[in-house]
Amino acid sequence: MARSIMVQGTMSNSGKSLLVTALCRIFHQDGYRVAPFKSQNMALNSYVTWDGGEMGRAQVAQAEACGREPDVRMNPILLKPTSDVGSQVIVDGKVVGQYAARDYFAKKKDFIPNIRAAYDSLAAECDIMVIEGAGSPAEINLKADDIVNMGFAKMVDAPVLLVGDIDPGGVFAQLYGTVALLEPEEQQRVKGLIINKFRGDKTILDPGIDMIEDKMGIPVVGTVPYLSVDIDDEDSMSGFLLQKRHHKLLDVAIIKLPHISNFTDFTPLERHSVVGVRFVEKPAELGKPDAVILPGTKSTLADLQWLRQSGLASAIQQYANNQGLVLGVCGGFQMLGRTIADPDGVEGQADCGEGLGLLPLDTVFESKKTRTQVKDTLQKGLFAGCYVEGYEIHMGKTCDETGTSVTEYGCDNVYGTYIHGLFDTGAVVNRLAEGMGARRGMHLPLEYVEATQEYKQRQYDQLADLVRANLDMERIYEIIGIKR
């Protein structure tokens, strides 16, 4: 069975996912067989594996950093929020139902055998398992039924590294207070502290580090600087979603839907030298972009209603009627059609509504979820002839005027598709840039946009180099129980 190390945080967004990704890459570089693991993840950004399973994108990035194919065993439970108090629950890559928060908490211990089976199966194939916690282990109202922090660490006897985020301030209180709220046996499990997202001269921290080590009896195994690497972020607190202005020649406005999902689809756009991306929540923010994108969403009908209430629906319709380029992906694709029907209440309650009417399409939600990888050449509209590699993940079927089910549709200046990862090969990025430039009367020189997988591998190496330089890796190997 593999050795293990678990990374927990003092709070959400402390940098756990990125540090797990870095450790995965470091161990992989050092010649070990490695796999990531997170027993329960809550995220709207998900991925479809080669065999049709669904998992969180953070574990996908971590798997790639390990040099492994993403595998649902790395994330046996995925919660996809559909409201403030409910989520779609996915176990072992498959949907098991829609649960209110209270109902899920009452049932989640039933999934422990699934979690343990997934972990043991992966661990049997590896030398090191790098485990990620969720939120904070000091959520005392949740500890009794914990399956993702100290509860899981105990289950697999994993030593813990505790990460504090210095960026908002109070990192020493974060670390001390978190450990103080743990049970004595849990405190014994914390073998190292990490101060994350530091800016400035690290020697200024030395007195505080000496004091916190003295008070807690736990070593600080590293102070990691604020990292400027481009790694996919599945969190709703992602800085990518906060971009309100573009700083390049061509302007792509992405509608920031309340239940936006898979926003990482659009990060490749920014690798083009003249394409800038920003997120829009109000009609006044829309301006006169070169293209508008409606992204995926976990709640298509609810977000369509929000579009109407906010005034963005009519603004997008007017933009399209004036021949502006509009692109819809997955839920955004569904919104571009004439009607959306949910007769069985797949999204929560039976409902139906009018779409934006920009494409002659109709969508009906079905209880069966489509989950499949795609390698194909697009056939429609501006992107005809572009090769793509991605995946479909959606509830429902969209049909054209003849009643034929479609996964993409384009006419004039409007295009929609169910394919996530649309921009990953670089071909669609280039075609979109060319199309936007042509509308401005510009002839853009052909540009090579590096394929996403090639780009990611360079980013994982850069991340590993930066983190390795700022962590005491020999101490971490000792904590794991591996002699170097």
C-alpha positions as CSV (number, residue, x, y, z in Angstrom):
1,M,0.0,0.0,0.0
2,A,1.2,3.5,-0.9
3,R,2.5,6.0,1.6
4,S,0.3,9.1,2.0
5,I,0.4,12.8,2.8
6,M,-2.6,15.0,3.3
7,V,-2.9,18.7,2.7
8,Q,-5.5,20.5,4.7
9,G,-6.2,24.2,4.9
10,T,-7.2,26.8,7.5
11,M,-10.0,27.9,5.2
12,S,-11.3,27.6,1.7
13,N,-9.0,29.1,-1.0
14,S,-5.9,28.8,1.1
15,G,-4.2,27.1,-1.8
16,K,-4.6,23.4,-1.0
17,S,-5.4,22.4,-4.6
18,L,-2.4,24.1,-6.0
19,L,0.0,22.8,-3.4
20,V,-1.3,19.2,-3.9
21,T,-0.8,19.7,-7.7
22,A,2.8,20.9,-6.9
23,L,3.5,17.9,-4.6
24,C,2.1,15.5,-7.2
25,R,4.5,16.9,-9.8
26,I,7.5,17.0,-7.5
27,F,7.0,13.3,-6.5
28,H,6.5,12.4,-10.1
29,Q,9.7,14.2,-11.1
30,D,11.5,12.3,-8.3
31,G,10.5,9.0,-9.9
32,Y,7.6,7.9,-7.7
33,R,4.2,6.5,-8.8
34,V,1.8,9.1,-7.5
35,A,-2.0,9.7,-7.5
36,P,-4.1,12.6,-6.0
37,F,-7.2,11.9,-4.0
38,K,-10.1,14.0,-2.6
39,S,-12.9,12.0,-1.1
40,Q,-15.5,14.7,-1.5
41,N,-15.3,17.8,-3.7
42,M,-17.9,20.6,-4.3
43,A,-17.5,22.3,-7.6
44,L,-19.4,23.2,-10.8
45,N,-16.3,22.6,-12.9
46,S,-16.2,19.0,-13.8
47,Y,-14.6,16.7,-16.4
48,V,-15.5,13.5,-18.2
49,T,-13.0,10.6,-18.1
50,W,-12.3,8.2,-21.0
51,D,-14.9,5.8,-19.7
52,G,-17.7,8.3,-19.2
53,G,-17.2,9.1,-15.5
54,E,-17.5,12.6,-14.0
55,M,-15.0,14.1,-11.6
56,G,-13.8,17.5,-10.3
57,R,-11.3,19.4,-12.5
58,A,-8.9,20.1,-9.6
59,Q,-8.2,16.3,-9.4
60,V,-7.9,16.3,-13.2
61,A,-5.1,18.9,-13.0
62,Q,-3.4,16.9,-10.2
63,A,-3.6,13.7,-12.2
64,E,-2.0,15.4,-15.2
65,A,0.7,16.6,-12.9
66,C,1.3,13.0,-11.8
67,G,1.5,11.9,-15.4
68,R,-1.6,9.9,-15.0
69,E,-4.9,9.6,-16.8
70,P,-7.7,11.3,-14.8
71,D,-9.7,8.6,-13.0
72,V,-13.0,9.0,-11.0
73,R,-11.3,7.0,-8.1
74,M,-9.4,10.2,-7.4
75,N,-12.6,12.0,-6.6
76,P,-15.3,9.5,-5.6
77,I,-17.9,12.1,-4.4
78,L,-18.6,15.2,-6.4
79,L,-21.2,17.7,-5.3
80,K,-22.5,20.1,-7.9
81,P,-24.6,22.8,-6.3
82,T,-27.9,23.5,-7.9
83,S,-29.1,26.0,-5.3
84,D,-28.0,27.6,-2.0
85,V,-29.3,24.5,-0.2
86,G,-29.0,21.6,-2.6
87,S,-26.7,19.7,-4.9
88,Q,-26.5,17.0,-7.5
89,V,-24.6,14.2,-6.0
90,I,-22.2,12.2,-8.1
91,V,-20.6,9.0,-6.7
92,D,-18.0,7.0,-8.5
93,G,-18.5,9.2,-11.5
94,K,-22.3,8.7,-11.8
95,V,-25.2,10.7,-10.7
96,V,-27.0,9.2,-7.7
97,G,-29.6,12.0,-7.1
98,Q,-30.4,15.5,-6.2
99,Y,-30.1,16.2,-2.4
100,A,-31.0,19.0,-0.1
101,A,-28.0,19.8,2.1
102,R,-29.5,18.3,5.2
103,D,-30.5,15.1,3.4
104,Y,-27.0,14.6,2.0
105,F,-25.4,15.2,5.4
106,A,-27.7,12.5,6.9
107,K,-26.7,10.1,4.1
108,K,-23.1,10.8,3.4
109,K,-21.7,8.1,5.7
110,D,-23.4,5.6,3.5
111,F,-20.8,6.5,0.8
112,I,-17.8,5.6,3.0
113,P,-17.4,2.2,1.4
114,N,-17.2,3.8,-2.0
115,I,-14.6,6.3,-0.7
116,R,-12.5,3.6,0.9
117,A,-12.7,1.3,-2.1
118,A,-11.6,4.0,-4.5
119,Y,-8.7,5.0,-2.3
120,D,-7.5,1.4,-1.6
121,S,-7.7,0.6,-5.3
122,L,-5.6,3.6,-6.3
123,A,-3.2,3.2,-3.4
124,A,-2.4,-0.4,-4.5
125,E,-1.1,1.1,-7.8
126,C,1.1,3.9,-6.3
127,D,4.1,4.7,-4.1
128,I,2.6,8.0,-2.7
129,M,-1.0,9.2,-2.4
130,V,-1.4,13.0,-2.1
131,I,-4.7,13.7,-0.4
132,E,-6.5,17.0,-0.4
133,G,-8.9,18.1,2.3
134,A,-11.8,20.5,1.9
135,G,-12.5,23.9,3.6
136,S,-11.1,23.6,7.1
137,P,-10.8,20.7,9.5
138,A,-11.9,23.1,12.3
139,E,-15.5,23.3,11.1
140,I,-16.7,22.1,14.5
141,N,-20.3,21.8,13.4
142,L,-19.4,19.3,10.7
143,K,-16.7,17.3,12.4
144,A,-18.9,14.5,13.8
145,D,-19.6,13.2,10.3
146,D,-16.4,14.3,8.5
147,I,-15.3,12.2,5.6
148,V,-12.9,14.7,3.9
149,N,-10.6,16.2,6.5
150,M,-9.4,14.6,9.8
151,G,-12.1,12.0,9.5
152,F,-10.5,10.7,6.3
153,A,-7.0,11.2,7.5
154,K,-7.8,8.9,10.4
155,M,-9.4,6.4,8.1
156,V,-6.2,6.0,6.1
157,D,-3.7,7.0,8.8
158,A,-2.4,9.9,6.8
159,P,0.0,12.6,8.2
160,V,-1.2,16.1,7.6
161,L,0.3,19.4,6.3
162,L,-1.7,22.4,7.4
163,V,-1.7,25.4,5.0
164,G,-2.5,28.9,6.1
165,D,-3.1,31.8,3.7
166,I,-1.1,34.9,4.6
167,D,-2.6,37.1,1.8
168,P,-5.6,38.3,3.8
169,G,-3.5,38.6,7.0
170,G,-3.7,36.7,10.3
171,V,-1.9,33.6,9.2
172,F,-0.5,32.7,12.6
173,A,-3.9,33.0,14.2
174,Q,-5.3,30.8,11.4
175,L,-2.8,28.1,12.0
176,Y,-2.8,28.3,15.8
177,G,-6.6,28.5,16.0
178,T,-7.3,25.7,13.6
179,V,-5.0,23.3,15.5
180,A,-6.5,24.4,18.9
181,L,-10.0,23.4,17.7
182,L,-8.9,19.9,16.8
183,E,-9.1,16.9,19.1
184,P,-5.8,15.9,20.7
185,E,-5.3,12.8,18.5
186,E,-6.0,15.1,15.4
187,Q,-3.5,17.6,16.6
188,Q,-0.9,14.8,16.7
189,R,-1.6,14.1,13.1
190,V,-0.5,17.6,12.0
191,K,3.2,17.1,11.2
192,G,4.0,20.3,9.3
193,L,2.7,23.9,8.7
194,I,2.9,25.8,5.4
195,I,2.5,29.6,5.0
196,N,1.1,30.2,1.6
197,K,0.8,33.2,-0.8
198,F,3.6,35.3,0.8
199,R,4.8,38.5,-0.8
200,G,8.0,40.3,0.1
201,D,11.1,39.4,2.2
202,K,10.6,36.1,4.0
203,T,13.2,36.9,6.7
204,I,10.6,39.4,8.1
205,L,8.5,36.3,9.1
206,D,11.3,34.6,11.0
207,P,10.3,35.8,14.5
208,G,6.7,34.8,13.9
209,I,7.8,31.4,12.6
210,D,10.0,30.8,15.6
211,M,7.2,31.7,18.0
212,I,4.5,29.6,16.3
213,E,6.8,26.6,16.2
214,D,7.5,27.1,19.9
215,K,3.9,27.5,20.8
216,M,2.6,24.6,18.7
217,G,5.5,22.2,18.6
218,I,4.9,21.7,14.9
219,P,7.6,22.7,12.3
220,V,6.9,25.2,9.6
221,V,8.1,23.2,6.5
222,G,7.9,26.1,4.1
223,T,6.8,29.6,3.2
224,V,5.5,29.6,-0.4
225,P,5.4,32.9,-2.4
226,Y,2.3,34.1,-4.3
227,L,2.6,32.0,-7.4
228,S,2.0,33.4,-10.8
229,V,1.5,30.1,-12.7
230,D,-1.4,29.3,-15.0
231,I,-3.1,26.2,-13.5
232,D,-6.8,25.5,-13.9
233,D,-8.8,26.7,-11.0
234,E,-12.2,25.1,-10.3
235,D,-13.1,27.4,-7.4
236,S,-15.8,30.0,-7.6
237,M,-13.3,32.4,-6.0
238,S,-10.9,32.1,-8.9
239,G,-9.2,35.3,-9.9
240,F,-10.0,34.5,-13.6
241,L,-13.7,35.1,-12.8
242,L,-12.9,38.6,-11.4
243,Q,-11.5,40.0,-14.7
244,K,-13.6,43.0,-15.7
245,R,-11.4,44.6,-18.3
246,H,-9.5,43.3,-21.3
247,H,-6.1,44.6,-22.1
248,K,-5.6,43.4,-25.7
249,L,-6.8,44.4,-29.1
250,L,-9.8,42.0,-29.3
251,D,-12.4,41.9,-26.6
252,V,-14.4,38.8,-25.6
253,A,-17.1,39.3,-23.0
254,I,-18.2,36.2,-21.1
255,I,-21.5,36.3,-19.3
256,K,-20.9,35.5,-15.6
257,L,-23.9,33.4,-14.9
258,P,-24.9,32.8,-11.2
259,H,-24.3,29.0,-11.7
260,I,-21.5,29.3,-14.2
261,S,-19.7,25.9,-14.7
262,N,-16.5,24.9,-16.5
263,F,-15.3,28.4,-16.8
264,T,-11.8,26.9,-17.4
265,D,-13.1,26.3,-21.0
266,F,-12.1,29.9,-21.8
267,T,-8.6,30.2,-20.3
268,P,-6.9,29.2,-23.6
269,L,-8.3,32.3,-25.2
270,E,-5.9,34.5,-23.3
271,R,-2.9,32.7,-24.7
272,H,-3.6,34.4,-28.1
273,S,-1.6,37.6,-28.4
274,V,-4.5,39.8,-29.3
275,V,-7.5,38.2,-27.5
276,G,-8.6,39.5,-24.1
277,V,-11.3,38.0,-21.9
278,R,-13.5,39.7,-19.3
279,F,-16.6,38.7,-17.3
280,V,-19.9,40.6,-17.4
281,E,-22.7,40.6,-14.9
282,K,-24.7,43.8,-15.9
283,P,-25.9,45.3,-19.2
284,A,-23.8,48.4,-18.5
285,E,-20.7,46.3,-18.5
286,L,-21.3,44.7,-21.9
287,G,-20.2,47.6,-24.0
288,K,-19.2,46.8,-27.6
289,P,-17.2,43.6,-27.5
290,D,-15.9,41.7,-30.5
291,A,-17.7,38.5,-29.3
292,V,-20.0,37.5,-26.5
293,I,-19.9,34.0,-24.9
294,L,-22.6,32.3,-22.9
295,P,-20.9,29.7,-20.8
296,G,-22.0,26.4,-19.3
297,T,-24.3,26.4,-16.2
298,K,-25.6,23.9,-13.7
299,S,-29.0,25.6,-13.7
300,T,-30.0,26.6,-17.2
301,L,-33.5,27.7,-16.6
302,A,-32.7,29.6,-13.4
303,D,-29.8,31.4,-15.1
304,L,-31.9,32.2,-18.1
305,Q,-34.4,33.9,-15.8
306,W,-31.6,35.8,-14.3
307,L,-30.5,36.9,-17.7
308,R,-34.0,38.3,-18.3
309,Q,-34.2,40.0,-14.9
310,S,-30.8,41.6,-15.2
311,G,-31.5,43.0,-18.7
312,L,-28.6,41.0,-20.2
313,A,-31.0,38.8,-22.3
314,S,-32.3,41.7,-24.3
315,A,-28.8,43.2,-24.5
316,I,-27.4,40.0,-26.0
317,Q,-30.4,39.7,-28.4
318,Q,-29.8,43.2,-29.6
319,Y,-26.1,42.6,-29.9
320,A,-26.7,39.5,-32.1
321,N,-29.4,41.3,-34.2
322,N,-26.7,43.9,-35.0
323,Q,-24.5,41.0,-36.3
324,G,-22.3,40.7,-33.2
325,L,-20.6,37.3,-32.7
326,V,-22.3,35.2,-30.1
327,L,-21.1,31.8,-28.9
328,G,-22.9,29.4,-26.5
329,V,-21.3,26.4,-24.7
330,C,-23.4,23.6,-23.1
331,G,-26.0,25.4,-21.0
332,G,-25.2,28.6,-22.9
333,F,-25.9,26.6,-26.2
334,Q,-29.3,25.6,-24.8
335,M,-30.2,29.2,-24.0
336,L,-29.5,30.3,-27.6
337,G,-32.5,28.2,-28.8
338,R,-36.2,28.9,-28.9
339,T,-37.5,26.8,-26.0
340,I,-36.2,24.9,-23.0
341,A,-38.4,22.3,-21.3
342,D,-37.9,20.4,-18.0
343,P,-41.0,18.3,-17.7
344,D,-39.5,16.0,-15.1
345,G,-37.9,18.6,-12.9
346,V,-34.4,17.5,-13.6
347,E,-33.1,21.0,-12.5
348,G,-35.3,21.0,-9.4
349,Q,-38.9,21.5,-10.5
350,A,-40.9,20.9,-13.6
351,D,-40.6,24.1,-15.7
352,C,-40.3,25.4,-19.3
353,G,-39.3,28.7,-20.8
354,E,-38.4,30.6,-23.9
355,G,-34.8,30.8,-24.9
356,L,-33.1,33.8,-26.5
357,G,-34.4,32.7,-29.9
358,L,-31.1,33.2,-31.7
359,L,-30.9,29.7,-33.0
360,P,-33.8,27.5,-34.4
361,L,-33.4,24.9,-31.7
362,D,-35.5,23.3,-28.9
363,T,-34.1,21.6,-25.8
364,V,-35.8,19.0,-23.5
365,F,-34.1,18.0,-20.3
366,E,-33.9,14.2,-19.5
367,S,-32.9,12.4,-16.4
368,K,-30.1,10.5,-18.2
369,K,-26.9,12.5,-18.2
370,T,-24.7,12.6,-21.3
371,R,-21.1,12.0,-20.4
372,T,-18.7,11.4,-23.3
373,Q,-15.3,12.5,-24.6
374,V,-15.2,14.0,-28.1
375,K,-12.5,14.1,-30.7
376,D,-14.0,15.5,-33.9
377,T,-14.0,18.2,-36.6
378,L,-16.6,20.9,-36.2
379,Q,-19.1,21.2,-39.1
380,K,-21.0,24.4,-38.5
381,G,-20.6,28.2,-38.8
382,L,-17.4,30.1,-38.2
383,F,-15.6,27.1,-36.8
384,A,-16.4,24.6,-39.6
385,G,-13.3,22.5,-40.2
386,C,-11.7,23.1,-36.8
387,Y,-10.5,19.9,-35.0
388,V,-11.4,19.8,-31.3
389,E,-10.8,17.4,-28.4
390,G,-13.1,17.8,-25.4
391,Y,-16.1,16.3,-23.8
392,E,-19.9,16.6,-23.4
393,I,-21.6,16.6,-20.0
394,H,-25.2,17.7,-19.9
395,M,-28.8,16.8,-19.0
396,G,-31.0,17.0,-22.0
397,K,-31.2,16.8,-25.8
398,T,-31.3,19.7,-28.3
399,C,-33.0,19.3,-31.6
400,D,-33.2,21.4,-34.8
401,E,-36.3,22.2,-36.9
402,T,-36.4,18.7,-38.3
403,G,-36.4,17.1,-34.9
404,T,-32.8,15.9,-35.3
405,S,-30.6,15.9,-32.2
406,V,-27.6,18.2,-32.6
407,T,-24.5,18.8,-30.5
408,E,-23.5,21.9,-32.5
409,Y,-25.3,24.5,-34.6
410,G,-24.2,27.6,-36.3
411,C,-25.9,30.2,-38.5
412,D,-24.6,33.6,-39.6
413,N,-23.0,35.2,-36.5
414,V,-24.4,32.8,-33.8
415,Y,-22.8,29.5,-32.9
416,G,-23.5,26.9,-30.1
417,T,-22.0,23.6,-29.0
418,Y,-22.2,21.1,-26.2
419,I,-18.4,20.5,-26.4
420,H,-16.4,21.6,-23.3
421,G,-12.7,22.1,-24.0
422,L,-13.6,23.7,-27.3
423,F,-10.5,25.9,-27.3
424,D,-8.0,23.4,-26.1
425,T,-6.4,22.4,-29.4
426,G,-5.9,26.0,-30.4
427,A,-7.7,25.7,-33.7
428,V,-10.9,27.4,-32.5
429,V,-9.0,30.1,-30.7
430,N,-7.3,31.1,-34.0
431,R,-10.5,30.9,-36.0
432,L,-12.4,33.1,-33.5
433,A,-9.5,35.6,-33.5
434,E,-9.5,35.6,-37.3
435,G,-13.3,36.1,-37.4
436,M,-13.3,38.9,-34.9
437,G,-10.4,40.6,-36.7
438,A,-12.1,40.3,-40.1
439,R,-15.2,42.1,-38.7
440,R,-13.0,45.0,-37.8
441,G,-11.4,45.0,-41.3
442,M,-8.1,43.6,-39.9
443,H,-6.1,40.8,-41.4
444,L,-4.4,39.0,-38.5
445,P,-1.3,37.0,-39.2
446,L,-1.6,33.3,-38.5
447,E,-0.6,32.6,-35.0
448,Y,0.3,29.3,-33.3
449,V,-1.6,28.9,-30.1
450,E,0.0,26.1,-28.1
451,A,-2.3,23.1,-27.5
452,T,-3.6,23.2,-23.9
453,Q,-2.0,19.9,-22.8
454,E,1.5,21.0,-24.0
455,Y,1.0,24.3,-22.2
456,K,-0.2,22.7,-19.0
457,Q,2.8,20.4,-18.7
458,R,5.2,23.3,-18.8
459,Q,3.1,25.1,-16.1
460,Y,3.2,22.0,-13.9
461,D,7.0,21.9,-14.1
462,Q,7.2,25.6,-13.4
463,L,4.9,25.2,-10.4
464,A,6.9,22.3,-9.1
465,D,10.2,24.2,-9.4
466,L,8.8,27.2,-7.5
467,V,7.3,25.1,-4.7
468,R,10.3,22.7,-4.3
469,A,12.5,25.8,-3.8
470,N,10.3,27.0,-0.9
471,L,9.4,23.8,0.9
472,D,11.7,21.6,3.0
473,M,11.1,18.5,0.8
474,E,13.5,16.4,2.8
475,R,11.4,17.0,5.9
476,I,8.2,16.2,3.9
477,Y,9.7,12.9,2.7
478,E,10.5,12.1,6.4
479,I,6.9,12.9,7.3
480,I,5.7,10.5,4.6
481,G,8.1,7.9,5.9
482,I,10.3,7.7,2.8
483,K,14.1,7.8,3.2
484,R,15.9,9.7,0.5
